Amino acid sequence: MKILVINAGSSSLKYQLIAMETESVIAKGGCERIGIPGGKLTHKANGKEFVVEKELPNHTEAISLVLQELVDKEAGVISSMDEIDAVGHRVVASGEAFTKTTLVTDEVMKTMDEIAELAPLHNPAAILGINACRAVMPDKKMALVFDTSFHATMPDYAHLYAIDYNDYKAYKVRKYGAHGTSHKYVAGAAAEYLKKKPEGLKIITCHLGNGSSISAVDGGKCIDTSMGFTPLAGVPMGTRSGDIDYAAAEFLCRKKGMTMQEGLTYLNKKCGMAGVSGVSSDFRDLTAASGKGDYRAALALKMFGYNCKKYVGAYMAALGGLDCIVFTAGVGENTPSVRADVVSGLEAFGIELDAKKNDYRNDGAIHDVSADGSKVRILVIPTNEELVIARETAELI
């Protein structure tokens, strides 16, 4: 069985073709500048990289070009479209409309249009990609795999905000979380690595990247997560503020003469590590600048580690114990100093890091960086969200 995984953005589209028998990627790539002059497809297969420069006026044209490359005599990996058994689409937000992977139908797509406002930067783009695939591959079964589905197991007292309950019922304003496919993958991989059943483990998964979220996973199910109604909430991130007093946000809007929408753009795009440091949102740049004595870069890193640590402590309490902490995603996998900052000072809770083991960057393998005698295992696990999408699509069909 071969599953084509699609992750569509407003002007981009990433894809992987995965052979499920071996769970191996046989081709992958992405389209850039869809709807913008200078369109380009980068396709990797058979150990080679192929670049096609072509105008891509819309997502339908982009998908068509991807399919051409997959069957191309030189760049292709399949002889015909018949070899693709199904398509799995990444979708950021499901609201309460969907709590699990769902087969694409006309009725489902109608609901998708209705809930698009829950993730205005992501869901409309996903819908464009889904509709483009349906136009080009009308006979293929397709599945929607939601970032929020893994968090649907949160109890009501964890996912509700303390607003008028009638407003929650009317508008579905509550915590939904994000990065669910990543949290699900690494929690499962941790259990497999530890040779234990997921049902018997209490795990905190730290997906740390330009966008970051932390989840509490009890017995393989999410009981809480740091992101909220949108991905703006939680720890400070590359350009997002993370948690902030609403009154402080309103105060800033008044002082800076911003509308509410402009204020949201400010908190999403101009704050976080970039705003605090004045250097960059990239942790590599922050680490380098901090090493040269840049106060604001060092401050940004300290704020990030401190806030992540607070969530670890809170979720340890919510779980009623802890067996394992997992670091994943771009920053979690590649920045030893951040991993050290997050767990520093938690030795009293049986969480001890081995500095020597921790001194490495992602090499594609799982690493146990906990010190000998640490009661809590500290693992670094490369995430694989596309594989989760492919697995859930294959299981559904």
C-alpha positions as CSV (number, residue, x, y, z in Angstrom):
1,M,0.0,0.0,0.0
2,K,1.2,3.5,-0.9
3,I,-0.1,6.6,0.8
4,L,0.4,10.2,-0.5
5,V,0.7,12.6,2.3
6,I,-0.2,16.3,1.5
7,N,0.5,19.3,3.7
8,A,-0.8,22.4,1.9
9,G,-0.1,26.0,2.8
10,S,-1.5,29.2,1.3
11,S,1.3,29.4,-1.2
12,S,3.1,26.1,-0.7
13,L,2.6,22.4,-0.7
14,K,4.7,19.6,0.8
15,Y,4.3,16.0,0.1
16,Q,5.6,12.5,0.8
17,L,4.8,9.2,-0.9
18,I,5.1,6.4,1.8
19,A,5.3,2.7,1.2
20,M,3.3,1.3,4.2
21,E,4.8,-2.2,4.1
22,T,8.2,-0.8,5.2
23,E,6.9,2.7,6.3
24,S,9.6,4.1,4.1
25,V,9.5,7.4,2.2
26,I,10.0,6.7,-1.5
27,A,9.6,10.3,-2.7
28,K,9.1,13.7,-1.2
29,G,9.2,17.3,-2.1
30,G,7.4,20.6,-2.2
31,C,6.0,23.3,-4.3
32,E,6.8,26.9,-3.6
33,R,5.2,30.2,-4.6
34,I,1.8,28.9,-5.6
35,G,-0.2,31.8,-7.0
36,I,3.0,34.0,-6.9
37,P,5.4,34.5,-9.9
38,G,8.4,32.2,-9.8
39,G,6.8,28.9,-8.9
40,K,9.0,25.9,-8.3
41,L,8.8,22.2,-7.5
42,T,11.6,20.4,-5.7
43,H,11.3,16.6,-5.9
44,K,13.5,14.1,-4.2
45,A,13.5,10.4,-5.2
46,N,15.9,7.6,-6.1
47,G,18.7,9.4,-4.2
48,K,18.5,12.4,-6.5
49,E,16.9,15.9,-6.4
50,F,14.9,17.3,-9.3
51,V,13.9,20.9,-9.6
52,V,11.2,22.1,-12.0
53,E,10.7,25.8,-12.4
54,K,7.1,26.4,-13.6
55,E,4.4,29.0,-12.9
56,L,1.9,27.5,-10.4
57,P,-1.2,29.7,-10.6
58,N,-3.2,27.5,-8.1
59,H,-3.0,24.4,-5.9
60,T,-4.6,22.3,-8.7
61,E,-1.7,23.0,-11.0
62,A,0.7,22.3,-8.1
63,I,-0.8,18.9,-7.4
64,S,-0.9,18.0,-11.1
65,L,2.9,18.8,-11.3
66,V,3.6,16.6,-8.3
67,L,1.7,13.7,-9.8
68,Q,3.6,14.2,-13.1
69,E,6.9,13.9,-11.3
70,L,5.8,10.8,-9.4
71,V,5.3,8.9,-12.7
72,D,8.1,10.6,-14.6
73,K,10.5,8.2,-16.4
74,E,13.5,9.7,-14.7
75,A,12.2,11.3,-11.5
76,G,9.3,9.0,-10.8
77,V,8.9,6.1,-8.4
78,I,5.6,4.6,-9.6
79,S,4.4,3.5,-13.0
80,S,0.9,4.9,-12.8
81,M,-1.5,6.7,-10.4
82,D,-3.1,3.3,-9.7
83,E,-0.2,2.6,-7.3
84,I,-1.4,5.4,-5.0
85,D,-4.0,3.8,-2.7
86,A,-5.1,6.9,-0.8
87,V,-4.2,10.5,0.1
88,G,-3.8,11.7,3.7
89,H,-4.2,15.5,4.3
90,R,-2.8,17.3,7.3
91,V,-5.4,19.7,8.8
92,V,-4.5,22.0,11.7
93,A,-7.9,22.5,13.4
94,S,-11.0,20.3,13.7
95,G,-12.9,22.2,16.4
96,E,-15.4,19.8,18.0
97,A,-16.7,18.8,14.6
98,F,-14.1,16.0,14.2
99,T,-12.3,14.0,16.9
100,K,-10.6,11.5,14.8
101,T,-9.2,10.9,11.3
102,T,-12.1,11.3,8.8
103,L,-12.8,10.2,5.2
104,V,-13.3,13.1,2.8
105,T,-16.9,13.5,1.5
106,D,-18.9,16.5,0.2
107,E,-20.6,16.8,3.6
108,V,-17.3,16.7,5.5
109,M,-15.9,19.5,3.2
110,K,-19.0,21.6,3.9
111,T,-18.2,21.3,7.6
112,M,-14.6,22.1,6.9
113,D,-15.7,25.4,5.3
114,E,-17.8,26.2,8.4
115,I,-14.9,25.7,10.9
116,A,-12.2,27.3,8.7
117,E,-12.2,30.4,11.0
118,L,-10.8,28.3,13.9
119,A,-7.4,28.3,12.1
120,P,-7.6,31.2,9.6
121,L,-3.9,30.9,8.7
122,H,-4.0,27.2,8.1
123,N,-7.4,25.6,7.5
124,P,-8.3,27.6,4.4
125,A,-5.0,26.6,2.8
126,A,-5.6,22.9,3.7
127,I,-9.0,23.2,2.1
128,L,-7.4,24.5,-1.1
129,G,-5.1,21.5,-1.1
130,I,-7.9,19.0,-0.5
131,N,-10.1,20.4,-3.2
132,A,-7.2,20.5,-5.6
133,C,-6.5,16.8,-5.0
134,R,-10.1,15.9,-5.4
135,A,-10.2,17.7,-8.7
136,V,-7.1,15.9,-10.0
137,M,-7.7,12.5,-8.3
138,P,-11.5,12.2,-8.1
139,D,-11.4,8.5,-7.6
140,K,-8.9,8.3,-4.8
141,K,-10.0,7.9,-1.2
142,M,-8.8,10.7,1.0
143,A,-8.5,11.2,4.7
144,L,-8.3,14.3,6.9
145,V,-5.8,13.9,9.8
146,F,-6.2,16.7,12.3
147,D,-3.5,18.2,14.5
148,T,-6.1,18.6,17.2
149,S,-7.4,15.0,17.2
150,F,-4.8,13.7,19.7
151,H,-5.9,16.3,22.2
152,A,-9.6,15.4,21.9
153,T,-9.2,13.1,25.0
154,M,-8.6,16.1,27.3
155,P,-11.2,16.2,30.1
156,D,-13.6,19.1,30.1
157,Y,-12.0,20.7,33.2
158,A,-8.7,20.8,31.3
159,H,-9.9,22.1,27.9
160,L,-12.5,24.6,29.1
161,Y,-11.8,28.3,29.7
162,A,-13.5,30.0,32.7
163,I,-15.9,32.0,30.6
164,D,-19.7,32.0,30.6
165,Y,-20.5,28.3,29.9
166,N,-23.3,29.4,27.5
167,D,-20.7,31.3,25.4
168,Y,-18.6,28.1,25.2
169,K,-21.7,26.2,24.0
170,A,-22.6,28.8,21.5
171,Y,-19.2,29.5,20.0
172,K,-17.0,26.5,21.0
173,V,-14.3,28.7,22.5
174,R,-12.0,26.3,24.4
175,K,-8.6,24.8,24.3
176,Y,-7.9,22.6,21.2
177,G,-4.1,22.4,21.1
178,A,-1.9,21.7,18.1
179,H,1.0,19.5,16.9
180,G,-1.1,16.4,17.8
181,T,0.4,14.1,15.2
182,S,3.9,14.9,16.5
183,H,2.9,14.4,20.2
184,K,1.2,11.1,19.3
185,Y,4.2,9.8,17.3
186,V,6.9,10.5,19.9
187,A,4.7,9.3,22.8
188,G,4.3,6.0,21.0
189,A,7.9,5.9,20.0
190,A,9.0,6.5,23.6
191,A,6.9,3.5,24.8
192,E,8.4,1.3,22.1
193,Y,11.9,2.4,23.0
194,L,11.3,1.8,26.7
195,K,9.8,-1.6,25.8
196,K,6.7,-0.8,27.8
197,K,3.0,-0.6,27.0
198,P,1.7,3.0,26.5
199,E,-1.1,2.3,28.9
200,G,1.3,2.1,31.8
201,L,3.3,5.3,31.1
202,K,3.1,8.9,32.1
203,I,4.9,11.0,29.5
204,I,5.5,14.7,28.9
205,T,6.1,15.4,25.2
206,C,7.9,18.7,24.3
207,H,7.5,19.7,20.7
208,L,9.9,22.6,20.6
209,G,10.4,24.5,17.3
210,N,9.5,27.8,15.8
211,G,6.1,26.8,17.1
212,S,6.2,25.0,20.4
213,S,3.8,23.0,22.5
214,I,4.0,20.7,25.5
215,S,1.6,17.8,26.2
216,A,0.8,15.6,29.2
217,V,0.2,12.0,28.0
218,D,-1.3,9.5,30.4
219,G,-1.6,5.9,29.2
220,G,-1.2,7.0,25.6
221,K,-3.9,9.7,25.8
222,C,-3.5,13.4,26.0
223,I,-4.9,14.9,29.2
224,D,-3.6,18.5,28.7
225,T,-1.6,20.6,26.3
226,S,-0.1,24.0,26.3
227,M,-1.6,25.6,23.1
228,G,-5.1,26.8,23.4
229,F,-7.9,28.0,21.2
230,T,-5.2,28.9,18.7
231,P,-1.4,28.1,18.5
232,L,-0.8,31.5,20.1
233,A,-1.1,30.2,23.6
234,G,1.4,28.4,25.8
235,V,5.2,28.9,25.9
236,P,6.8,31.8,24.0
237,M,7.9,30.7,20.5
238,G,9.8,31.9,17.5
239,T,7.6,34.9,16.9
240,R,4.6,34.2,19.1
241,S,4.2,35.7,22.5
242,G,2.7,32.6,24.2
243,D,0.6,33.2,27.3
244,I,-0.1,36.8,28.0
245,D,-2.5,38.7,30.2
246,Y,-5.4,39.7,28.0
247,A,-5.5,43.1,29.6
248,A,-1.8,43.6,28.8
249,A,-2.6,42.8,25.1
250,E,-5.4,45.3,25.1
251,F,-3.2,47.9,26.8
252,L,-0.5,47.4,24.1
253,C,-3.1,47.8,21.3
254,R,-4.3,51.1,22.8
255,K,-0.8,52.4,23.3
256,K,0.4,51.4,19.8
257,G,-2.8,52.4,18.1
258,M,-3.5,48.9,16.8
259,T,-6.8,47.3,16.0
260,M,-7.6,44.0,17.6
261,Q,-6.6,42.2,14.4
262,E,-3.4,44.1,14.2
263,G,-2.7,43.2,17.8
264,L,-3.2,39.5,17.1
265,T,-0.8,39.9,14.1
266,Y,1.7,41.6,16.4
267,L,1.5,38.8,19.1
268,N,1.8,36.1,16.4
269,K,4.5,37.6,14.1
270,K,6.5,40.2,16.0
271,C,6.9,38.8,19.6
272,G,8.4,35.7,21.1
273,M,12.1,35.0,20.7
274,A,12.4,37.5,17.8
275,G,10.8,40.3,19.8
276,V,12.6,39.7,23.0
277,S,16.0,39.2,21.5
278,G,15.9,41.7,18.6
279,V,18.2,39.2,16.9
280,S,16.2,36.4,15.4
281,S,13.5,33.7,15.9
282,D,16.0,31.0,15.0
283,F,17.5,29.3,18.0
284,R,20.8,28.8,16.2
285,D,21.2,32.6,15.9
286,L,20.1,33.1,19.5
287,T,22.6,30.6,20.8
288,A,25.4,32.1,18.8
289,A,24.5,35.7,19.9
290,S,24.1,34.6,23.5
291,G,27.6,33.0,23.4
292,K,29.0,36.3,22.3
293,G,27.5,38.1,25.3
294,D,24.2,39.4,23.8
295,Y,22.0,40.1,26.8
296,R,18.7,40.1,25.0
297,A,19.5,36.8,23.1
298,A,20.4,35.2,26.4
299,L,17.3,36.6,28.0
300,A,15.1,35.1,25.3
301,L,16.7,31.7,25.8
302,K,16.2,31.9,29.5
303,M,12.6,32.9,29.2
304,F,11.9,30.0,26.8
305,G,13.6,27.4,29.1
306,Y,11.9,28.7,32.2
307,N,8.4,28.7,30.7
308,C,8.9,25.2,29.3
309,K,10.0,24.1,32.7
310,K,6.9,25.5,34.4
311,Y,4.7,23.5,32.0
312,V,6.7,20.3,32.8
313,G,6.2,20.9,36.5
314,A,2.5,21.6,36.0
315,Y,2.0,18.5,33.9
316,M,3.9,16.3,36.3
317,A,1.4,17.3,38.9
318,A,-1.6,16.8,36.5
319,L,-0.3,13.3,35.6
320,G,0.3,12.4,39.3
321,G,3.9,11.3,38.5
322,L,6.2,11.0,35.5
323,D,8.1,8.2,33.7
324,C,9.5,10.0,30.7
325,I,10.2,13.4,29.2
326,V,10.5,13.6,25.4
327,F,12.1,16.4,23.4
328,T,11.3,16.6,19.7
329,A,11.0,19.0,16.6
330,G,13.6,21.4,15.3
331,V,14.7,23.0,18.6
332,G,14.0,20.0,20.8
333,E,16.1,17.7,18.6
334,N,18.9,20.1,17.8
335,T,19.6,22.5,20.7
336,P,21.3,20.8,23.7
337,S,21.3,24.0,25.8
338,V,17.5,24.3,25.6
339,R,17.0,20.7,26.7
340,A,19.4,21.4,29.6
341,D,17.5,24.6,30.5
342,V,14.1,22.9,30.6
343,V,15.1,20.2,33.1
344,S,17.6,22.1,35.1
345,G,16.6,22.4,38.7
346,L,14.2,19.4,38.5
347,E,16.6,16.9,40.1
348,A,14.5,16.8,43.3
349,F,11.8,15.2,41.2
350,G,14.1,12.5,39.9
351,I,14.8,14.3,36.6
352,E,18.5,14.3,35.9
353,L,20.3,15.0,32.6
354,D,23.7,13.7,31.6
355,A,25.5,16.7,30.1
356,K,27.8,14.5,28.0
357,K,25.0,12.4,26.5
358,N,23.1,15.5,25.8
359,D,25.9,17.2,23.9
360,Y,24.8,16.2,20.3
361,R,22.4,17.3,17.6
362,N,19.8,15.4,15.6
363,D,21.4,12.4,13.9
364,G,18.0,10.7,13.1
365,A,18.2,8.3,16.0
366,I,16.5,8.2,19.4
367,H,18.8,9.2,22.3
368,D,18.5,8.7,26.0
369,V,20.1,11.7,27.6
370,S,19.1,11.0,31.2
371,A,21.8,10.5,33.8
372,D,22.5,7.1,35.3
373,G,20.1,6.8,38.3
374,S,17.6,9.3,37.0
375,K,14.1,8.1,38.0
376,V,12.6,9.9,34.9
377,R,14.0,9.0,31.5
378,I,14.8,11.9,29.2
379,L,14.6,11.0,25.5
380,V,15.2,12.9,22.3
381,I,13.1,11.5,19.5
382,P,13.0,12.8,15.9
383,T,9.4,13.4,15.1
384,N,7.6,12.0,12.1
385,E,4.2,13.6,11.6
386,E,3.9,12.5,8.0
387,L,4.2,8.8,9.1
388,V,1.3,9.3,11.6
389,I,-0.8,10.8,8.8
390,A,0.0,7.9,6.5
391,R,-0.7,5.3,9.2
392,E,-4.0,6.8,10.2
393,T,-5.0,7.1,6.5
394,A,-4.1,3.5,5.8
395,E,-6.0,2.4,8.9
396,L,-9.1,4.3,8.0
397,I,-9.4,3.0,4.4
